[in-house]
Amino acid sequence: MKSCSYMIAAEQKARTTYDNILRLVKDPEVCEPIRFLREREIVHYQRFGESLRIVQDNLDSKNFYAINPEFDTRPCGK
């Protein structure tokens, strides 16, 4: 599984690629779909960021047992 930072970086790289294409191409039939794809990458970047923030905010909640220190320090059966 790829890390979130890698996926966010990929979204940014795609956006930069679309920006570069838009600088070079003047044909409206090419520019419109590229603009759409660029906008989609921006939304993906925002959603990844929001998701990452939500996960980070909830890492220490009582529902996240994998690394919850409070869960790990209780004696078994009590």
TIMI-188280 format. One record per residue: chain; x, y, z of N, C-alpha, C, CB in turn. Coordinates in steps of 0.05 Angstrom, whole numbers, plus 5000, padded with zeros to 4 digits. Glycine has a CB too. Example, Ala and Ser with C-alpha at 12.3 -4.5 7.8 and 13.67 -1.06 7.14 Angstrom:
<atoms>
+-------+------+------+------+------+------+------+------+------+------+------+------+------+
| dokol |  n.X |  n.Y |  n.Z | ca.X | ca.Y | ca.Z |  c.X |  c.Y |  c.Z | cb.X | cb.Y | cb.Z |
+-------+------+------+------+------+------+------+------+------+------+------+------+------+
|     A | 5264 | 4886 | 5156 | 5246 | 4910 | 5156 | 5264 | 4934 | 5156 | 5226 | 4911 | 5181 |
|     A | 5257 | 4955 | 5142 | 5273 | 4979 | 5143 | 5258 | 5001 | 5157 | 5282 | 4988 | 5114 |
+-------+------+------+------+------+------+------+------+------+------+------+------+------+
</atoms>
This chain:
<atoms>
+-------+------+------+------+------+------+------+------+------+------+------+------+------+
| dokol |  n.X |  n.Y |  n.Z | ca.X | ca.Y | ca.Z |  c.X |  c.Y |  c.Z | cb.X | cb.Y | cb.Z |
+-------+------+------+------+------+------+------+------+------+------+------+------+------+
|     A | 5017 | 4976 | 5000 | 5000 | 5000 | 5000 | 5018 | 5025 | 5000 | 4981 | 5000 | 5024 |
|     A | 5010 | 5044 | 4984 | 5026 | 5069 | 4983 | 5018 | 5088 | 5005 | 5021 | 5083 | 4955 |
|     A | 5036 | 5104 | 5014 | 5030 | 5122 | 5036 | 5014 | 5146 | 5025 | 5056 | 5132 | 5049 |
|     A | 5000 | 5159 | 5043 | 4983 | 5182 | 5036 | 5000 | 5204 | 5024 | 4968 | 5192 | 5060 |
|     A | 5023 | 5209 | 5035 | 5040 | 5231 | 5024 | 5048 | 5225 | 4996 | 5065 | 5235 | 5042 |
|     A | 5052 | 5200 | 4989 | 5059 | 5193 | 4962 | 5036 | 5198 | 4943 | 5068 | 5163 | 4960 |
|     A | 5012 | 5191 | 4952 | 4988 | 5196 | 4935 | 4983 | 5226 | 4932 | 4963 | 5182 | 4948 |
|     A | 4987 | 5241 | 4953 | 4983 | 5270 | 4950 | 5004 | 5281 | 4931 | 4985 | 5284 | 4978 |
|     A | 5028 | 5272 | 4933 | 5049 | 5281 | 4915 | 5042 | 5274 | 4886 | 5077 | 5269 | 4922 |
|     A | 5031 | 5251 | 4882 | 5023 | 5243 | 4855 | 5001 | 5261 | 4844 | 5013 | 5214 | 4854 |
|     A | 4983 | 5269 | 4861 | 4961 | 5287 | 4852 | 4974 | 5314 | 4844 | 4941 | 5291 | 4875 |
|     A | 4993 | 5324 | 4860 | 5006 | 5349 | 4853 | 5022 | 5347 | 4828 | 5023 | 5358 | 4877 |
|     A | 5035 | 5325 | 4824 | 5050 | 5321 | 4799 | 5032 | 5321 | 4775 | 5066 | 5295 | 4800 |
|     A | 5009 | 5308 | 4777 | 4990 | 5308 | 4755 | 4980 | 5336 | 4749 | 4966 | 5289 | 4761 |
|     A | 4974 | 5351 | 4770 | 4965 | 5379 | 4767 | 4986 | 5396 | 4752 | 4958 | 5391 | 4794 |
|     A | 5011 | 5392 | 4760 | 5032 | 5407 | 4747 | 5035 | 5400 | 4718 | 5059 | 5402 | 4761 |
|     A | 5031 | 5374 | 4712 | 5032 | 5365 | 4684 | 5010 | 5378 | 4668 | 5030 | 5334 | 4683 |
|     A | 4986 | 5378 | 4679 | 4963 | 5391 | 4665 | 4968 | 5421 | 4661 | 4937 | 5386 | 4681 |
|     A | 4980 | 5434 | 4681 | 4986 | 5462 | 4679 | 5006 | 5467 | 4655 | 4998 | 5473 | 4705 |
|     A | 5026 | 5450 | 4654 | 5046 | 5452 | 4632 | 5033 | 5448 | 4605 | 5069 | 5432 | 4637 |
|     A | 5015 | 5428 | 4603 | 5002 | 5423 | 4578 | 4985 | 5447 | 4570 | 4984 | 5398 | 4580 |
|     A | 4971 | 5459 | 4589 | 4954 | 5482 | 4583 | 4971 | 5506 | 4574 | 4938 | 5490 | 4608 |
|     A | 4995 | 5508 | 4584 | 5013 | 5530 | 4574 | 5021 | 5527 | 4545 | 5038 | 5531 | 4592 |
|     A | 5023 | 5502 | 4537 | 5033 | 5496 | 4510 | 5011 | 5494 | 4489 | 5048 | 5471 | 4510 |
|     A | 4988 | 5484 | 4496 | 4966 | 5478 | 4477 | 4947 | 5502 | 4475 | 4952 | 5452 | 4485 |
|     A | 4939 | 5508 | 4451 | 4920 | 5530 | 4447 | 4894 | 5521 | 4435 | 4932 | 5551 | 4428 |
|     A | 4892 | 5496 | 4428 | 4867 | 5485 | 4417 | 4846 | 5481 | 4438 | 4873 | 5457 | 4403 |
|     A | 4823 | 5495 | 4436 | 4802 | 5493 | 4456 | 4791 | 5465 | 4460 | 4779 | 5511 | 4449 |
|     A | 4791 | 5448 | 4439 | 4782 | 5421 | 4442 | 4801 | 5404 | 4459 | 4778 | 5408 | 4415 |
|     A | 4825 | 5412 | 4461 | 4844 | 5398 | 4478 | 4845 | 5411 | 4506 | 4873 | 5399 | 4465 |
|     A | 4843 | 5437 | 4507 | 4845 | 5451 | 4532 | 4822 | 5445 | 4551 | 4846 | 5481 | 4527 |
|     A | 4798 | 5443 | 4541 | 4775 | 5438 | 4558 | 4777 | 5412 | 4574 | 4749 | 5437 | 4542 |
|     A | 4783 | 5389 | 4561 | 4786 | 5365 | 4577 | 4810 | 5366 | 4597 | 4789 | 5341 | 4559 |
|     A | 4831 | 5380 | 4589 | 4854 | 5382 | 4606 | 4847 | 5399 | 4630 | 4878 | 5394 | 4591 |
|     A | 4832 | 5420 | 4626 | 4823 | 5437 | 4649 | 4806 | 5420 | 4668 | 4807 | 5461 | 4639 |
|     A | 4788 | 5404 | 4657 | 4771 | 5387 | 4673 | 4789 | 5368 | 4690 | 4752 | 5371 | 4656 |
|     A | 4808 | 5355 | 4677 | 4826 | 5337 | 4692 | 4842 | 5351 | 4713 | 4845 | 5323 | 4672 |
|     A | 4851 | 5375 | 4707 | 4866 | 5391 | 4727 | 4848 | 5398 | 4751 | 4876 | 5418 | 4714 |
|     A | 4824 | 5406 | 4746 | 4805 | 5412 | 4768 | 4800 | 5387 | 4785 | 4779 | 5424 | 4757 |
|     A | 4798 | 5365 | 4771 | 4793 | 5339 | 4786 | 4817 | 5333 | 4804 | 4788 | 5316 | 4766 |
|     A | 4841 | 5338 | 4794 | 4865 | 5333 | 4811 | 4865 | 5351 | 4835 | 4890 | 5336 | 4794 |
|     A | 4856 | 5375 | 4832 | 4855 | 5394 | 4854 | 4836 | 5384 | 4875 | 4847 | 5422 | 4845 |
|     A | 4813 | 5374 | 4866 | 4793 | 5363 | 4885 | 4804 | 5339 | 4899 | 4766 | 5357 | 4871 |
|     A | 4817 | 5321 | 4884 | 4829 | 5297 | 4896 | 4849 | 5305 | 4917 | 4842 | 5280 | 4874 |
|     A | 4866 | 5324 | 4911 | 4886 | 5334 | 4930 | 4873 | 5344 | 4956 | 4903 | 5356 | 4917 |
|     A | 4852 | 5359 | 4953 | 4837 | 5370 | 4976 | 4825 | 5347 | 4993 | 4816 | 5389 | 4967 |
|     A | 4813 | 5328 | 4979 | 4800 | 5305 | 4994 | 4821 | 5288 | 5008 | 4784 | 5288 | 4974 |
|     A | 4844 | 5283 | 4995 | 4865 | 5268 | 5008 | 4874 | 5283 | 5033 | 4889 | 5263 | 4989 |
|     A | 4878 | 5309 | 5031 | 4886 | 5325 | 5054 | 4866 | 5324 | 5076 | 4891 | 5354 | 5045 |
|     A | 4841 | 5326 | 5069 | 4820 | 5325 | 5090 | 4819 | 5298 | 5103 | 4792 | 5331 | 5077 |
|     A | 4821 | 5277 | 5087 | 4821 | 5249 | 5098 | 4845 | 5245 | 5116 | 4821 | 5229 | 5075 |
|     A | 4868 | 5254 | 5108 | 4892 | 5251 | 5125 | 4889 | 5265 | 5151 | 4917 | 5261 | 5110 |
|     A | 4878 | 5289 | 5150 | 4873 | 5305 | 5174 | 4853 | 5290 | 5193 | 4863 | 5333 | 5167 |
|     A | 4832 | 5279 | 5182 | 4813 | 5264 | 5198 | 4826 | 5240 | 5212 | 4789 | 5255 | 5181 |
|     A | 4841 | 5225 | 5196 | 4855 | 5202 | 5207 | 4874 | 5210 | 5230 | 4870 | 5186 | 5185 |
|     A | 4890 | 5231 | 5225 | 4909 | 5240 | 5245 | 4894 | 5249 | 5271 | 4926 | 5263 | 5234 |
|     A | 4872 | 5263 | 5267 | 4857 | 5273 | 5290 | 4845 | 5250 | 5307 | 4834 | 5291 | 5281 |
|     A | 4839 | 5227 | 5294 | 4826 | 5205 | 5307 | 4845 | 5182 | 5315 | 4805 | 5194 | 5290 |
|     A | 4871 | 5186 | 5311 | 4889 | 5164 | 5318 | 4889 | 5156 | 5347 | 4917 | 5172 | 5310 |
|     A | 4885 | 5175 | 5365 | 4886 | 5169 | 5393 | 4858 | 5164 | 5405 | 4899 | 5192 | 5408 |
|     A | 4838 | 5162 | 5389 | 4812 | 5157 | 5400 | 4810 | 5129 | 5411 | 4790 | 5162 | 5378 |
|     A | 4790 | 5124 | 5428 | 4787 | 5098 | 5440 | 4779 | 5077 | 5420 | 4767 | 5100 | 5463 |
|     A | 4770 | 5085 | 5397 | 4761 | 5065 | 5377 | 4784 | 5055 | 5360 | 4740 | 5077 | 5359 |
|     A | 4808 | 5067 | 5363 | 4830 | 5059 | 5346 | 4849 | 5042 | 5364 | 4845 | 5084 | 5334 |
|     A | 4846 | 5016 | 5364 | 4859 | 4999 | 5382 | 4888 | 4992 | 5375 | 4844 | 4973 | 5385 |
|     A | 4895 | 4995 | 5350 | 4922 | 4987 | 5341 | 4945 | 5001 | 5356 | 4925 | 4991 | 5311 |
|     A | 4942 | 5027 | 5361 | 4963 | 5042 | 5374 | 4953 | 5059 | 5397 | 4978 | 5059 | 5353 |
|     A | 4931 | 5053 | 5408 | 4920 | 5068 | 5430 | 4935 | 5061 | 5456 | 4890 | 5064 | 5433 |
|     A | 4951 | 5079 | 5467 | 4966 | 5073 | 5491 | 4948 | 5066 | 5515 | 4984 | 5097 | 5498 |
|     A | 4925 | 5079 | 5517 | 4907 | 5073 | 5539 | 4897 | 5044 | 5537 | 4883 | 5093 | 5538 |
|     A | 4892 | 5035 | 5514 | 4883 | 5007 | 5510 | 4905 | 4987 | 5517 | 4874 | 5003 | 5481 |
|     A | 4930 | 4993 | 5510 | 4952 | 4975 | 5515 | 4961 | 4973 | 5544 | 4976 | 4983 | 5498 |
|     A | 4955 | 4993 | 5561 | 4966 | 4993 | 5588 | 4947 | 4979 | 5608 | 4971 | 5021 | 5597 |
|     A | 4923 | 4973 | 5600 | 4904 | 4960 | 5618 | 4912 | 4930 | 5621 | 4875 | 4963 | 5608 |
|     A | 4910 | 4920 | 5646 | 4915 | 4892 | 5650 | 4894 | 4875 | 5636 | 4916 | 4885 | 5680 |
|     A | 4901 | 4852 | 5628 | 4883 | 4834 | 5614 | 4860 | 4826 | 5632 | 4898 | 4809 | 5604 |
|     A | 4835 | 4829 | 5622 | 4812 | 4820 | 5637 | 4801 | 4841 | 5656 | 4818 | 4796 | 5652 |
|     A | 4812 | 4865 | 5658 | 4802 | 4885 | 5676 | 4793 | 4909 | 5662 | 4824 | 4893 | 5696 |
+-------+------+------+------+------+------+------+------+------+------+------+------+------+
</atoms>
